[in-house]
Amino acid sequence: MAIVISGVNNNDKITATDGTIDLLSGVNYDSSITAPDLTASNRISGKFIDVNTTIQLGVSGIVTATTFLGNLTGNVNATSNLLLQIGGSEKFRVGSSGQLGIAGANYGTSGQVLTSGGSSSAATWSTINSDAINEGNTKAEVIDSGSDGRFIVETDGVQRIRVDSNGLGITSTTTAARNAGVGTAIGTIIFNSTDNKLQLYANDLNWRGFSPADPSISNISGTIYAGTASTLTLTGNNFMISNLQVRFLQNTRSVDVTVTVTPSSDTSASVTVPATVYNNIQANDVVSISVTNSDNVVSNTVTLTASGLPTGGNITTSGSYRIHSFLSSGTFVVPSGMTLNNVEYLIVAGGGGGGGSAQGHQGGGGGAGGLRTSVVGATSGANSSPESRVTFTAGSYNVTIGGGGIGRASGAGYGGTGTNSGLATPSGTITSNGGGGGGMGQNNGASRGGLNGGCGGGAASSDQSIPAAGSGTAGQGFLGGQPLNQGSGSGGSGGGAGGNGNDKGGSVGTGTGAVGGLGLSNSITGSAATYSVGGDCTDFDGVSNTGAANTGDGGDGGYTHTTPSGRSGGSGIVIVRYILS
């Protein structure tokens, strides 16, 4: 039988003699139920249930309340925040949007993670260090689950390591940037884009390249000349320290020559162009040059265009010098694209001819041709210092060789003055003056002095006066000699580049004659030779001599006893020399 109660409130109670009310079907209340123990087999509905010990409900039962005291088992639904309190204080909450709060509305910031405080401390929000991966295990794994298939490590916005399907990539830098680094750690590996190789910072605090090393040529200084040897300097990288093979290739001339040299360093090597190269190429041929280092790795190829050589005159060599000797007039040609620096020269004019004799009166000796030189350590005429060396650019330059003055026959007059020699240069022509002719011997007439020139001609013998000697040119030569007294048998020799002509006195058949003024020695050809000697005033029984060709020597004066006619002066000469650079 059921008990039906129309209204139950806080003041109304149902009691039983044994203290227990057994609810067989269901009890519905609008207000509250208060009981020490409550057991129901069906449903209890109410606004508030206060139970001192336990509430047992069906598996699908729902309890809605402001506060729960005790243990909860099952699903918990809240309309806003779900709070967990322990010991009267909030320890954890779940916000309405699913956010997690620690000890209140402490949701951390975006990107933070929960970090355990251990068995005795609360968890906290922590920020992940973006500059480091901290791994406490013995290994760390990076797994790329995306489609790009790569792992990249960057520092300061620069990629340092890259792992992808093609392999491992490391940081690339230049030699300058590498050397600017401070505190580089031993064992650091880089790719040097300047040297184009992988390098390791070794424990000797130097960067070491990994072998095999790829050689490279960055520059070749020097010139390949068609027809003569030259030296090239190669600059680059990874030449190693020995057995560098240098290859010369010119397909048009079928030239393919390899020589082995020892580099001066890992970045520099010198090589002499072999004869099989320079003797088989022509000007403007393009020659390809490459190297193979001791790791047997071939470098890049650098090309040089072969240059022609200067032409003109008789060409010889002495040491490093290339020498052009002009014995007759011609042209000195510097090929296109070439510049010759510090060119030295010797320019000697034609010597003057000796004067003729007349009735026992000697003719004066011819003055030597003027002498000018820029050879270092040599002397120009009249004890002058050497002149400045010359720079020749590409072009054609005229060379003039002066002829010797003619010697005069007895009673025919003065010896002929030699003609000038000259060398054209980019800044003008350098000229040496021909030697002055010797005076003519005179019996019953006015005196005949020597003529002016590069070196002065000697004055002739005369019974009327003491004639004057010819003057030399400053920087080229000295004056001639003159008689010491009137009368037959006296006269003067021609001046030389190295000294005055000599005076002579005495009568016919006496004395030794007057020797011509001294010449000058010059070693421009590699061997010493004397140029520009003044002509003699011949003795009574002497033999008059002609000036030798290409010496600039003056001719001897005539004498009536054996050689009444004066002798011709020697022709001049022009010599240039230079070092091919």
Beta strands, then each sheet from edge to edge (+ up, - down):
strand 1: 27-28
strand 2: 32-35
strand 3: 44-45
strand 4: 48-51
strand 5: 82-86
strand 6: 89-94
strand 7: 100-102
strand 8: 113-115
strand 9: 124-126
strand 10: 150-155
strand 11: 158-164
strand 12: 167-170
strand 13: 172-173
strand 14: 189-192
strand 15: 197-201
strand 16: 207-209
strand 17: 216-221
strand 18: 231-237
strand 19: 244-250
strand 20: 255-261
strand 21: 268-272
strand 22: 286-292
strand 23: 302-305
strand 24: 314-318
strand 25: 321-326
strand 26: 330-348
strand 27: 371-373
strand 28: 390-400
strand 29: 421-425
strand 30: 428-432
strand 31: 520-522
strand 32: 529-531
strand 33: 573-579
sheet 1: 1+ 3+
sheet 2: 2+ 4+
sheet 3: 5+ 6- 7+
sheet 4: 8+ 9-
sheet 5: 10+ 11- 12+
sheet 6: 13+ 14+ 15- 16+
sheet 7: 17+ 18- 21+
sheet 8: 20+ 19- 22+ 23-
sheet 9: 24+ 25- 33+ 26- 27+
sheet 10: 24+ 25- 33+ 26- 28+ 29- 30+
sheet 11: 31+ 32-
end
